[in-house]
Amino acid sequence: MSERELLGSTLFAEVDLFKPDVAKVKVKSGTTQYQKTIKVEDLVCILKGCKEEPMKIEKMPRAPQGMVDLWYGQDTDFRVSIFVPGDLRPTAYLSAKNEKMLPYPNLLFMFKVEGGNISRSSVFAVKVSRARALQDDTKLYKFPYGNVWGDSGSICWGSNSGAVRHKSLSDMEGVIATFFNAVMNNDLYKPGGLNGGGTVTLNCSLEELLSKMSQEDVFPDKILMEAGVTYSKAMGM
């Protein structure tokens, strides 16, 4: 590879502690990669001729509470998963005036942001008790109420579609709060049954489910319906 071709390339060097006299050098130029084993003294000569530039360090935006994994390009392009512990939450059904306190299971939110806008948003229930317990093969369960496509976990934002525009990593907690504050309707809820296909295992309407759940302090995980995907598959890892 000529000196002209080296310009603009990326060089990686690896020295084996058991063979300290030689180094494995890789040079990446576009889609082409070159690899060669050379003497360390020759590597030092090459590096002496390189232009030294100060490392650019930038402050990362504040990570959202409950963040599990983050794939980060820049503040306008990233994928993130966020664990939200189960809790009692005020929930409006069909009207903001018709609000009840309902128990929620542990939830896992997933967002993909491209160009500063959320291009994919989903939420699933999980039976693990904390974020650190999540593994690649952890089973995901359908969100048990409305406003979510059960199998895919995709969130329907409806009139709150503005919540997915112009967002950075530090905005994700606010996006989740918008989801919880949205008025719930029947559109995406499916009565269930043990044969599957429903939002939960109970064969009842959403209104009936909400009435039952309003009598509970903790969400009963036994009525959750499997979504048919694992954590890694849903995140596209």
N, C-alpha and C positions, 0 to 999 in steps of 0.2 A: 504494500500500500504506500503510495507516494506521500510526501509531505503536504502537497496540495489537497490530496484526498482526506488527510487527517483533519483538516480544518473543518470545524463544525461537528466533528464526531465526538462520541462519548467513550471514554476509556475506563475500563474496570480492571483492577489488579488484585490478585489473590496470592498471598505468600503462605505456604505450608510450613507450620512450625517444625515439622520433622525434616523438611528440606529447605532450610532458610536461604540457600544460595540461589534458588530459582523462583520465578514468579509466573503465574498463569495470567496472561494479559488478554482481555477481550476488548475489541474496538467495534462499537456500533455506529454505523453510518446509514441513516434512513432505515430501510428494511434489510440491509446487508450487515452481516456480523463476521468479524475476523477473530481468530483465536490462535495464540502462539505462546509457547513457554520460552522465556528468556532469562538471562542472568539478572539477579537483583541489581548488580552494579550498572547494567545497561538500562534498567528501568529508572534508576536514579538519574542517569544522564538525560533520559527523555524528559523526566519531570522537571529537571533544572531549566530546560528550555521552554517550559510552559509558562504562560502568563498567569500570574496569581490574581485571583479576583476574590473580594470579600464575600463571605456567605451571606445571602439575603435571608433574614429571619423575620417572619411576620407573625403577629399575634393571631391565634385562632379565635373565632367567635365563641362566646360562651356556650358550652354544651348543654342541651336540655336535660332536665332531671329525668333519671331513669334510662338514659341512653345505653343501649346494649352494644351495637356495632355501628361503625361509621366508615363509609367509603367516600373519601373527600378529594375532589379535584381543586375546587375553589369554592368561595362562599355562594356561588350561583349554580354550582353543579356538584351534587352529592347524593348519596343514598344513606338513610339512617333508620335504625329500628329503636323503638322506645317502649319500655315496659312501664305499665301503669297498674299499680296494685288495686285489687278489688276494694270497693267502698260503697257506702250509701250516697246516692247523688240525687238532687232534685231533677226530675225529668218531666217535660211537658209532652202531652199526647194530644195531637190534633189541634190544640190551641194553647197559647202561652198561659192562659188562665186555668187550664186543666193540668195542674202539676202535682206529682206525687214523689215521695222519696222512694227510690228503688235501689236494690242491691245490684252491683255489677261484679262480674267475675274479674280475675286478673286478666288484663288485656295487653296485647302487643300491637302497637301501631308501626306501620312501615311507610316511609315516604321516599319518593325519588324526585329530585329537583333538578331541572334542566333550564339553563338560562334564567334562573331566578324564579321560575314558576314550577309549582308542583305538577308533575306530569303523571304521577301515580300515587295514590293514597289508599291504604287498606288497613283494616283492623281485624284481629282475630282474638278469640279467647284462648287462654292457656291454663293448664292445670299445675304448672310449676309455681312455687310460692315466691320466687325472687328472680331478679334478672340474671344473676350469675348461674342459676340452675339451667338456663336455656342452652341446649346443644343443637348441633346441626340437624339431628334426627328427631328433635322434639316435635310431637304431634300438635297441630293447630286445630282449633275448634271454631265453629261458626259464631259470629257475634250474635247473641241471643235475642236482640230486639230488632227495631226497624232501622231504616235509612242506610242499610248495608246489603250489598249483594252477597248472600251467604257463602256460596262455593268459592268465589274469588276473593271475598273480603273487601272488595272495592267500596269505598265510601261514596254515597250520593250526597253532594253538597247542596243541591237545590238552589234556593235563593241566597245561600251563603257561598256561592261560587267565588266571590271575591276573596275568600279566605285563602285560596290556593295561588294567588298571584303575588309576585314581587316578594318572595319569602327567602330568608336566609336561615342558617342553622339555628340561630338564637331565637327565631320566631316560632319554632315548632311547638313549644309549650302553649303558645297562644292559639295555634291551629287546633290542637287537641281540645282546648277549652271551648273553642267555637263548635266543635263536634258535639261535645256534651251539652252545650246550651241550645242546640238546634231543637226545634219542635219535631217530635217523632210522628210518623204516619204509618199507614198499613201497606204502602206500595210494595215493599220488598220483603215483607214478612210472609213466610209460608207455614201453615199449620203442619205439624210433624207427626211423629209416630215412630215406633221402634223399627219400622222397615226403612227408615231413612228418607232423605229428600226434603225434610222440613228444616226450619230454622233451629228448633229445639226438638227433643224427643217427645214432648207433650203434644197431643193432638188437640190444640185449642187455638182460638183466635188471639191476636196480639192484645186486644183489649182484655180478654180473659187472663192471659199470661201476666199482664201488668197488674191486674187486680190481685192475682195470686202472689206475685213477687212483692207487692206493697205490704204484705203481711210478714215478710221475711227481713231479717237483719243482715244475713249473709247469703250470697247467691249460691244455690245448690248446684255444684258442678256436675252432679249425676244427670242433669237434664241437658247438658251440652251435647251438641251433635258434631261429630268429626267433620272437618272440612276436606279431608282427603289429601292434605299436603303437609309437608314438614317445614320447619323454620327455614332451612337452607333453600328449599325449592321455592318457597314464597318470596324470599329475598332475592332470588335469581343468582345465588352464589355458585 
